[in-house]
Amino acid sequence: MTTFEEKQPAVSVEKLKWMYEMMAKSRYFEDQMVEVYTEGKAPVFNIGAGPVPGEMHLSTGQEPAAVGICVHLTKDDTVTAPHRPHHHAIAKGVDLKKMTAEMFGKETGLGKGKGGHMHLFDPAVKFSCGGIVAAGIPHAVGAAMAAKMQGKDWVAVAFIGEGAANAGAFHESLNLAAVWNLPLILVIEDNSYGISVAKKAATAVETNDLRAAAYGIAGAHVKGNDPIAMYKVSEEAVARARNGQGPTIIEIETYRFLGHFQGDPELYRDKAEVPGLREQDPILKLRNSLVEAKGATEKELQKIEKRVKQEVDEAYQFARDSNYPAPEAALDDVFSS
Amino acid sequence: METAKKRILTGNKAMAEAIALEMERDPKVFVLGEDIGNYGGIFGSTQGLMEKFGKERVLDTPISETAFIGAAIGAAAEGMRPVVELMFVDFFGVCMDQIYNHMAKIQYMSGGNVKLPMVLMTAVGGGYNDAAQHSQTLYATFGHMPGLKVVAPSNPYDLKGMMISAIQDDNPVVFMFHKSLQGLGWMEQLDVSAAHVPEESYTVPLNKAKVMREGTDVTIVGIQMTVHQAMEAAERLAADGIDAEVIDLRSIAPIDKETIIDSVKKTHRLFIVDEDYKSYGMTAEIAAIAAEEAFYDLEAPIRRLANPDVPIPYSRPLEQFVLPNADKIYEQVKNLMNE
């Protein structure tokens, strides 16, 4: 068997371990959320019931897209994410306790309970997300513009799903970023479906990185939901952006193990599809390759997993223990004074 | 005499002067939009800024309102202070997601942790035969959405002072300027579009209406063009022995209830005039405020004049039929006095 180092000479073990930890954290966080979300929603499913009400879009399976690029970012770089944002938020270093509390609608949440899971804002690490498909792309363009105007080498990363590549904001934003040569990286997570509509039924090109040609910018494609390939492609894209060489589109083939939202009957895909995807779990694959290549010992990885579990469990406990906001706090924060 | 010291500026020059003063004061202020650079803005609001501050801070954009208004939001979230122009307010449809769902809501959804210190300036108004897609005011469309401050100054002094206030404000401000009040060489020249403007920097609050003419018999509330029409009508009413108080609303949101209610309590009659659509509009809002807070002070029904809920037509007689003017205000206030 080839060693890990032979296959991937350019990636440091420390960074791989960081990526493993972030993926494990995101996965464990969402595994807990799958359970918590059902509380109060049985025997009859009512989306507005339970400690975490409202829509819930989980990213389970899509973790490589987030960690493979966030490993190259600092807190000064900006990330905008869409409605499925947990893996991005965790990889960007968003405060996990406040993020969880926000999803529970508590006053200690990132938005004091005004945003919920689709609207997480943590300016301390320059992270935001939103519930309108493709709308975060121009915000990242603005962040990239602000960095350039202030003479900083900061970059902005916008994450979108492959369905968002067909929205007008995609075209307008990429053209603008290209014409102004901005440090923007657009990461497209191709999880094969825009809710229920398959990519091939909605998108005229085979892969969205091909659209980079329309803007005269770089494009790259990552196959097989591979975090290490994502790492390498992103390393180049981030370096280009920091060096004033303009924007990049990266599309990564990724897998959504769960429905579009929790409660999605998933009638649009074959029942056998998800078990097949689970066999390709990118977290297990990275774990196995780290062990096989002797990049990390079983004991080290267990230590990471223990740490992740503790941090996530504490975040959930913090969220549960926190108070709801006073109802009349609904009137605050419309304007800042 | 004071007149010797007067420094007459048109509305657009007053705006451009305000932006220039703020750009000099704060390096985080920058301007972007379509044709705002070399051209100086289609309505002249950014005249001379590119020459003065360069292409790095005065950015001509592609025709991509979603991208560049969204970019202004993203830059504001990073602490910059963008002034972004939506050329005609009528073009809001192509970028309303960014305005309604992001510019207006991010501060709230973030629990106040993200501020958006930005100004969206946009040209409003009809009366020059530009038809249904280039003549609206849409005051109420923007005033309806919580999270936006929405102002509509009526004269060069306020255009300058309110623009400076808007740029200094930490909240997103929609700054509506009326095309007819810009003093443009290619439109009908109105005397009210040019006036004395002090050279120095000064601010005018974004939440205060202004009593333009004191009176005791009837309150007339207007905004932008309809203020000037109301002033003209008030002079004619005065000749008939009717002493009208005229209020320039200036701010759509937040609305200055106090100035309106105080006036109604004094005059006991209320007439509201608006260039925007009548239903669910500014006239309806002010009528509701008066009914809720000064009902027993009223001696007659509230009357209002606004666009009769039709798109703005092109042909001169058709457009003049739907827009308010001084004659209509004069006639209808006369009728109100007999009620």
Interface residues (C-beta under 8 A of the other chain):
Chain A: T78 T80 G109 L110 G111 K112 G113 K114 G115 H119 F121 D122 P123 K126 S128 G130 I132 A135 I137 P138 H139 A140 V141 G142 A143 A144 M145 A146 A147 M149 A156 G168 A169 E172 S173 N175 L176 V179 W180 D332 D333 V334 F335 S336
Chain B: F30 E56 R57 L59 T61 P62 S64 E65 T66 A67 F68 I69 G70 A71 A72 I73 G74 A75 A76 A77 E78 G79 M80 P82 D97 Q98 N101 H102 I106 Q107 Y108 M109 S110 G111 G112 N113 V114 K115 P146 G147 K149 D170 N171
